[in-house]
Structure formats: structure tokens, C-alpha cells
Amino acid sequence: MAPPDRGPAGADRAVPRAPGEPRYLRPSRRPTAARTRHRTVVHPGAWWLWSLSLGTAATRTTNPLLLALLISASAYVVATHRGATPASHAYTAFARLALAVLLVRLLFAVALGSPVPGTHVLLALPEVPLPHWAQGIRLGGKVTAEALVFAAYDGLKLATLLICVGAANALAGPTRLLKSLPGALYETGVAVVVALTFAPHLVADVQRLRAARRLRGRPDRGLRGLLQVALPVLEGALERSVALAAAMEARGYGRTAEVPARVRRTTAALTLGGLLGVCAGTYGLLTAEGGAYGVPLLLAGVVAALAGLRLGGRRSLRTRYRPDPWDARAWLVAGSGAAVAALLTLASARDPEALHPGVVPLVAPALPLWPAAAVLLALVPAFAVPPASAPEEPS
């Protein structure tokens, strides 16, 4: 058989062959669609850092205009960059949960009252007398506009945080994030991912069975429909659990490599000391007296914890199939979110009145210009990352 033609002219041409021999084609040097898509994939950790940074920024303000900007920025990035995966619909679910949290916060303000004084009384509910040991708590009474506005600001902050977490799930599901975890956290990550994916699979089973019952003309609502759907759902969950356990055992889940005792002790010391340093540094940043030692202690704790996790990864016997690269796009995505969190934290320290509008007296909130411009940095991934960077995941 003649050797394949390696010249440039015959790169994509059939190789001459003798009569009766099979035909061989020179493999093309052009990257396939899967490889091209993989090279444009943004690391899932970058998306999670971006989303959690936006959530951190949301905790630094109660200004509804800034919170609305954060929600709009996350919604635009999710709309343009989420893939066709089961986890991509998490944003809608988290948005509904955020709306429910906001309504519950308003309901509590109406039913249980608010410590915020107000003069604009909207309605007066019958007040239930409580014993003396329940002082500070009331049921019913006057509902003021100031109390409702304060509750709306507070509930909107928590709702924005939930929406940012939903954006992280929609852009990079927990399954993609699992294979990027350090080896020392692999087993913990598997347990967390299994726990997080149990509820979506359960909801999907319920919807599938209810649709099947409707097609057969059988009732799918009420107590009778619930009882007839519950058994197949539990049976499917049990079968999925058995299949998952068999797959994990076949892949060698839980096996560990032998490492020297000195390495194990060093790993434990670095990890424990690093976590203690992170806790002490965070406490220092949150208190006025610990501002001098908070940042150095936090950085030292993070470095020690990362070193401990890297050493602990030697015990994990696993490989990664086509790992997601951490490239310039990942740095840009994570950096844009970190910039938003840092700038809003700085703004909350320098101009707290603009980021926390008062409700007594009741005035309309104003939009601070440079904090609003800082929030717009969250849109950087929408223009710097191609939409194809959200690959399809197995369900």
C-alpha cells in the first residue's frame, strides 16, 4: 500500500491505492466543531466568581435602582450566553423564588410590624395582645408606607442575591464545576452535586408522569392524582440512586493513593491554618478595630488553604477528560465581577447615604452615577465572550 500523501496539495485528497485495497483519507488538520467549541469555553469557576461577586455587590446596597441594574445585567448575560442544558432553566426558577422571598418579606412587615417609625398610615389591622415576655413583637397594628418601603428594600436585596446565584447555575451548572474542583474536594463536590441535582430530577419526573396521565385521560390533580404519581416517582428515584451508585463504584469512586505521613500532616496543617486565617481575616474586615490586620491575614489564609488543597489532591486517583481551560476570557469574566463588588464596597464606605437611601422622611431614591457605572462593568462578559462559550452538558 502506498504511503499517504503528506504534501500540502494532497492534504484533503484521496490517497492513491492499489486495486482491491481500501481507500484511506488523510485526516484533516482543521479542528472539529467540538474542539472549536471547547476552545471557546469559559471556565465554570469564572462564571461562578462573576455571579457571586455580583451577589456580594448586592449585599452592599439597598438602593432599588442599583439592585435593578444588577438584576438587568445578570439577566442580559444569561440570556445571551446560557446553553441548551437542563441547568440553563435555573435562572427562571431562582427569579420566581426571589419574587416569593420579596412577597414574604412584605407580608411579614404587614403582619408583624416594623421597627421603622412612620407617619403615612396605609391601613390599621386589629392588634393581637401578647404576653409581657414577647415585648418587641406585635401582631397587627398600623401599617405605614415607610415600613413597607423599608421591607421592600430589604427584600429586594435578598432577591437580587438569589437571582445572581441562579445566574451562576444557568451559565455553568454544578456538573461542569465539579470536574474543575481540586482533587482534595472531589468527594465533597460529588456529594454536593448529587444533592443539588436531586430536586430538579424529581420535578422533571413529576412533570413527565403528570403529562402521561393527562394523555391517558386520568386525573393528575388532587389527593388521588398525587398518590398515584408519588409511587412511580419514588421508584424512579430509587432506580436512579442504584444506577448512580453502580456507576460511581465502576469508576473507582472513593479510592485514595498512598501518600507519606509527612505530606498528610503538612496538608492538614496548611488547610486548617488557612481556614482559620480566612475566618480571622474576614472578622477583621467586618470590624472597625481589625482593619489593619484583616487583609494580610485573609490573604495569608487563602494562600495556605490553596496550598493545602493542592497537596491534598495527591490522594485523589482521578483524571480529567478535556478540562476547561482558565484563559484570558476567564480572567476577564472573573475580574469584571470582582471589580463590581470592590467598587460598590468602596462606594458603601465613602457614600453610604447614596447606597442606602433613607425612608424617614419618605423620599424617592436617587441613582448615584459612579456606582451605577461600576455596575455596568458586569456587562463585560456579554461583549468579551462569544455566545458559543456555553457548551451543552449531559443531562
N, C-alpha and C positions, 0 to 999 in steps of 0.2 A: 504494500500500500504506500502510495506516495505521501511524503510528509505534508502537513498543512502549509499552505502558502502564508508566510509571515510578512510579506511586503504590504505596504500601505494600500496598493491598488487592489489587493485581494482580501482586504480585511473583512468585508461583508459579502464576499462572493463564494459560491460553492467551490470546494476543493476538487481538482481532477481526480478521478477514481478509475480503477480498472473495471472491466465488465464483470458484473455479478457481485461487486463489493458494495457495501452500504455507503450512503452519501453522508459526508460529515460537513458541518458548517463551522466556520471559525466563530468562536464566541465573541459577541460584540463587546467593545470596550465602553459602550455607553451605559451609564448607570440606569438600573431599572427604576420604575416608578416608586417601588417600596423603598429602595435605597435613597432616592432623591427626597422622598417624604421624611425619611429618618434623619437625613442631614439637616432638615429644616425644623426638626422637633425641638421645642424649648424644654429644658429640664423641668420636671414637675415640681421640684423643690423651689425653682424660681417663681412659678405661678403661686405656690402656697405662701412664699415670703411676701410676694406682692399683695396678695389678698389679706394676709394677716397684718401687714403694715397699714393697709387701708383701715382695717378694723381697729388697730391701735390709734390711728389718727381720729377715728370716730369717737373714741373714748376721751379725747382731749377737748371736745367741744359739745355744747348743746344748742348751737346756732342752727336752726332748721334749714337755713339756706345753704350752709356749708355741708350739712348732712345730706341734703338733697343733691348737691353736686357730687358727693362721694357715691351715692347710690346710682346716679346717672352715669358716672364714669365707669363703674364696675359693670353696669348693665350693657353699656356700649361695647366694652371689651369682650364680655361674654357672648354677646350677640354676633360678633364678627369672628371669634376665634374658637368657639367650642366645637367639638367634633360630633359625629353621629354615633354617640355611645350612650349606654343606659345612664351613666352618671351625668350626662350633659343636661338632663332634665332636673337636676337637683336645685338649680337656681330658682326655678318656679316654685318648688316645694318650700325652699327656705324663704322666699318672698311671702308666701302665704303664711308661714309660721311667724315671720316678722310682723305682718299685719295683725295676726291674732295676738301677739305679745303687746302691740300698741293698744289694741282694744281692751285687753285685760287690764293694762295699766290705767287706762281711763276709767274703767269700771271700778277698780279699787279706789281711785280718787273720789268717785261719786259715793260709793258705799261706805268707805272707811274714813273719809275726810282727808285733809292735807294740813301739814304744819304751816303752809304758806298763808299769811293773812291776806284778806281781800275785802274789797268794798262793793264789787259788782256782783250781787247775788243773782244767780240764774234761776234757782229753784230751792225750795226748802223741803227736805224729806223728814218724815217722822223719826225722831231720835230715840234709840233704844237705851234705857238706863243700864249702866254696867256697874259692877261692884267696885269698891274702892281700890282693890288690888289691880284693877285694869285701868288705872289712870294713864292718860296719854292716848288711849284708844277710844274711838267713838264709832257708833253705827248710826248712819243717817246724819241729819242736821242740814245746815246750809251748804249749798254748793256754789262756789264763787268762780268767776271766769279766770281769776288769777290762779286758782288751784288747778283748774283744768288745763290751762296753758302750761303750767309747770310740769304737770304729769305728761302732757303731750311731748314736751321737750325731752323729758327723761326717757319716755318710752321709745321715742324716735331714735335716740342714741343707741339703745339696745337693739332696736330693729335694724339699724344700719350695720351693727356688728354681725348680726346673724346673716344679713344679705352678703356681706363680704366673705363669710365662711362658705356660703352657698356658691359664691363665685369661684372659690378655690376648688370645690368639689366638681363644678361644671367644667373648669378648664383643665384640671388634672385630677382624675379620680384617685381614690386611695390605692387601687390596684397598681397604677403606674408609680405612685410614690413609694410603694413597698419595695420594689426592686432597687430603688436608689438609697434605701436606708443603709447605714453602716452594718457590718456583719454582726456586731455585738447586740444590735437592736432588732435583728431579723425575726427572732421568735416572738418577741413582744409585738412587732409590727404585724405579723401574721394574725395574731390573736385580735388585734385592733381592727384589721381589715375584715376579718370574718364577722366580728361583731357589728361593724358598720354596714356590711352588705347583707346582713340577715333580714333587716326590716324591709329594704327595697324588694328583695326576692319574695318576701312574704306578701307584700302588697301586690306584686305582679301576679302571684298565684291566685290571690283572691279575685282580682280583676278578670283573669283568664277563666276561672271557674264560673264566675257570675255571668260572663258573656256566653259561655257554653250553655248554662242553664236557660238563659233568655232565648237562645236559638232553639232550644228544645221545648219552649213554651212552659217552662217550670218556674215557680216563684223564686226570686233571688233576693227578696227583701223580707223584713220581719224576722221574728224569732225562728220560725221554721226554716226559712232560707239560710239563716246564719248557722243553724245546727247542721244542715245538710252540706254546707260549704266548709265548715270547720274541720270535719274529719279528713276530706281529701287534702286540705292544706297542711294539716299536721302530718299526714302520711308523706306528702311531698317533701316537707322539711326534714323528716327523719331519713328518707332516702337520700336527700342531698347531703345530710350530715355524714351518713355512712360512706357515700361516694367521695366526699372531701377527705375523710379520714384515710380511706384506702389510697387516694392519690398522694396525700402527704407522706404516708408510710412508704409508698413506692419511690418517692423522690428523696428518701432519706432524711425526712424532717426530724430534727432533734439530735442528730449525730454531731459530735464535737470532736475536734482534733486534740491531740495531746500536746500541751504546752508546758514549759518548765514552771516550777513553783515560783521562781523569782519573777517571771513575767506575770503570773496571776496576781501576786501580791502588789506588784507595781501598777497593774491595771486597776485593781480595786482601790488603791490609794489615790491614784490620779482621778478616777471617776468620782469617788466620794468627796475628795477635797475640792474638785472642780464644781460639783453641785452645791456644796456648802458655800464656796466663793460666789457662785451666781446668786444664791439666796441672800447672802450678806450684802453683796453689791447692789442688788435690787432694793433691799431695805434701805441702804444708804441713799439711793437716788430718790426714794419716796419720802425721806425725812429731810428737814432743813439742816439738821446738825451733821448728817453724813454725806453731804455733797462733796467733801474733799476726798474721801476715800472710796466713795461709791463706784465711780467709773473705773479706777485702776483695779479694784477688787473684782468687779464684774468681768473685765477683760481677762484678768488672770484666771478666773474661774472657768470662763468659756474655753480658753486655750488648754487648761488642764483637763477639762471634761472631754474635749475633742481628742486629745492625745490618748486618754484612757479608752475611749470608744474605738480608736484606731488599733490600739494594742489588743483590745477585747475581740476584734474581728478575726484574729488569728485562730480562734476556736471554732469558727463557723466554716463548715465544709459545704460551700455552695459556689456556683458560677453564675455569671450574668450573660444572658443572651441579648446581644445588641444593646448595651447600656446606653441610656440617654446622655448625650454629651453636655457638659457645662461650658458653654462657649460665650462669645461676646453678647449674643442676644440674651442669654440667661442673666448675665451681669446687668444688662440694661433693664430687663424686666424687674429684677430684684432691687436694683438701685433706684428705679423710679418710685417704687412703693416705699422704700426706706426714706427717700427724700421727702415724700409727702408726710410720713409720720414724724420725721425730725423737724420739719418746718412748722407743722401745726403744734408740736410740743413747744417749740421756741415761741410761737405766737401766743400760746396759752400762758406762758410765763411773762411775756412782755406786755401783752394787752389782753388781760383776762376778761374785761368787760365786753370786748367785741366778740369773743368766742363763747361767752356765757351771758347772753342777754338777760336782763332782769325782767321780772314780771310784776314787780311792785315799784313804781306805778306801771300799769299795763301799757306797753308801747310796742310798736312793730319792730321786729329785728332788722338790723342793718347788715349789709353784706360788706365785710372787710375785704379790701382789694387784694393785698398781697397774700393773705391766707387763701383767698379764692384762686389766685393764680397758682399757688402751691398745690392745691387740689387738682388742678388741670394737668399737673405732671403725671397723674395716674393714667392719662390717655396715651402716654408714650408707647406702651406695648401695642396699641391699636394701629400705629403707623410704622413702628420699627420691626414688627414681627409679621411675617406673611400669614394669611389666614390658614394656609395648609399646615401650620405648625401644631395643630391639634389632631393627632392621628386617631384612627379608630382603635378601640380597645375591644378585647373579647368580653362578651357579656358573661 
